[in-house]
Amino acid sequence: MTAEGAAGRRVARILLDTSLPQLDHLFDYAIPGELADEIRAGQRVRVPFRSQNRKSFGTVIEFTEQSDFGGELAQIAEIVSPLPTLTPEVWRLARAVADRAAGSAGDILRLAIPTRQVRVEKQHLAGTAPDPGEHDTPFEAEEADTELAGLLTGGARLAIDASHGPVRLGTGEWVGGWSLQLARAALAVHAEGRSAIVVLPDYRDLDQLRDALASLGHAGVVRLDARQSKGERYAAFLRALDPEPRIIIGNRSAVYAPAHALGAILIWDDGDPVLAEPLAPYVHARDAALVRAGQSGAGLLFAAHSRSAEVQRLVEIGYVQAQRHPPRRTRVVHADASMTPDAFAGRVPEFAARIIRQESRRGPVLVQVATPGYAPVAVCASCGDAARCRACAGPIGFRSAGVAACRWCGEPARPWQCGTCDGTVLTERGMGSQRTVEQFERQFSDARVLLSDGEHPRERVDARPALVVATRGAEPIAAGGYRAVVLLDAERLLGIESLRAAEDCLRWWENAAALAAPDGQCVMASGGGPTVQAFVTGRTEEWRSAELHDRHALRYPPAVRVASVTGGAAEVERALASIRDLGAQDPAVPGIDVLGPVPARGPSGYEQVPGIVRLIVRFDYGLGAEIARRLRGVLVADAAGSSARTRGRPPGRARPEALRLRFDDRGVFDG
């Protein structure tokens, strides 16, 4: 694909807007004479499909002199928009990442290109759309990280561990120090006449980076945010499409943004599961960034307080270069180290309680807890078995004192009867964020107790004395930083049935500790073992290397790639045969093994789905392209056969036995 017009050529090759995998290829259409001078690659068009009366939307990818199709070509019906919204670079990226994940390029383009808004587009074409950057002020050289920018615009691939601690901007706002570091790097790339894309997990991270950029005089940032209205998002996309360098910030789909003269892609906290795309073909923003940097020659920067296992692997194989200077880190102590032999620890040991009491009189104190809500688990008071919902078999918890309900479907748990002993009384087990607040209001009666979780989010708290109870990932920024950060429930978090439980814990704890004031401290209230020890001592580099070594030995991601195949037994067997065939052609092919097939579990994770099975393929990175191609071939054949069998029937839900593929699922080995 090139940014071109038809230039006398008579055939346009078009990608249709469809989720059907058997249609994931280019279709040839004749260009009618009245459109020959207007049509451009990247434009949206309407074309007849299967009949002249049935129209489909599509995107012009390229032009050719003649078609290989033996019959008469249908003609393009109309050009939907004169604006080419798909650039050649984004098309190459979409095709490559879709192929890598055995998916459809159209699914990637739906993430990359927002829904068209006619009024917004007309304003943009007329030049009347507001430009937030028209009043940008020049920044001083020392405000930009020119050394880092020079490496990035030269195509370097880097990983940095960000220093702990908040910083105060010239505007008076407090942000994480990491956001100012990324802002300076992006500004320096932009100063060299190149675009920079910065990908961040959620809107709070975006707000901090936006504030940091604005404080350095760059208000004209292009923000692509899932919380924007359709009009706002499309307007931002059109600004990114302009042929001039931009700083583009956004959530996971921003990695696909059009960017003129792309110089660098920066990703903050790639270990956050929010950066894993939940829609097919489920491509992680990190993987898309790696592909895009490789195609374009742009630099790539991974920054975090705790490096992901995937980035650690890239560092150890030499593909990414890690920084050599250790970051500034909050002092961490373990409550056990200050306990007397006869002291009672409990959930909040005496040492941690003393720190909370002392420091919450001087300023804000953060207490991180494992789970939101009141009590995460309800159990039978007679036998102690965990209570399950009678409607969906989901876990029951307490929303508030005495009020129990299913945590999945919300069904009230009254009346309730135990399936084991027929008991009818529920009791609480564990403490969520709301119950912790109640406890602290009694235990620390002089303190102002605040809550921040998914239902009660706070972005910031002021510098006044307070006790802030927050779930992991919902911790607000405190003006000046927290006097102390206390981490509860380490055992519960480490006990999560997930391959990545320890890695996630280290990330949650480091991110919380990074919110402390420069003279503050972090207290690990309980817990032990290698992960806790690595966090307390700060020897996280050794821990990450050891963790990756263990995953190599056991063939777990990211030491290998994985693909899960789910569907009816016959469909999955055909997929398995295609994988077996790979080994049969060359018995010496290393690095591939198959787990299963086994009965697939339903949404609850407990009940089996009749007739549906799943297998997991583990394979070395070098085999990825071939395995994706073979599994995709089986998927396309299955979808085409299904379409032929159901043609003419009323539309309905997808067949439960239909084949489903998912590559590189971070939760594939979770309990």
Buried (B, 14 or more C-beta within 10 A) or exposed (E): BEEBBBEEBBBBBBBBBBEBBBBBEBBBBBBEEEBBEEBBBBBBBBBBBEEEEEBBBBBBBBBBEEBEEEEEBBBBBEBBBEBBBBBBBBBBBBBBBBBBBBBBBBBBBBBBBBEBBEEBBEBBEEEEBEEBBEEBEEBEEEBBBBEBBBBBBEBBBBBBBBBBBBBBBEEEBBBBBBBBBBBBBBBBBBBBEBBBBBBBBBBBBBBBBBBBBBBBBBBBBBBBBEEBEEBBBBBBBBBBBEEEBBBBBBBBBBBBBBBBBBBBBBBBBBBBEBBBBEEBBBBBBBBBBBBBBBBBEBBBBBBBBBBBBBBBBBBBEEEBBBEEEEBEBBEBBBBBEBBEEEEEBEBBBBBBBEBBBEBBEEBBBBBBBBBBBBBBBBBBBBEEEBBBBBEBBBBBBBBEEEEBBBBBEEBBBEEBEBEEEEBEEBBBBBBBBBBBBBBBBEBBEEBBBBBBBEEBBBEBBEBEBBBBBBBBBBBBBBBBBBBBBBBBBBBBBBEBEBBBBBBBBBBBBBBBBBBBBEEBBBBBBBBBEEBBBBBBEEEBBEBBEEBBEEBBEEBBBBBBBBBBBBBBEEBBBBBBEBBEEBBEEEEEBEEBEBBBBEBBBEEBEEEEBEEBBBBBBBBBEEBBEBBBEBBBBBBBBBBBEBEEEEEEEEEEEEBBBBBBBBBBBBEBBEE
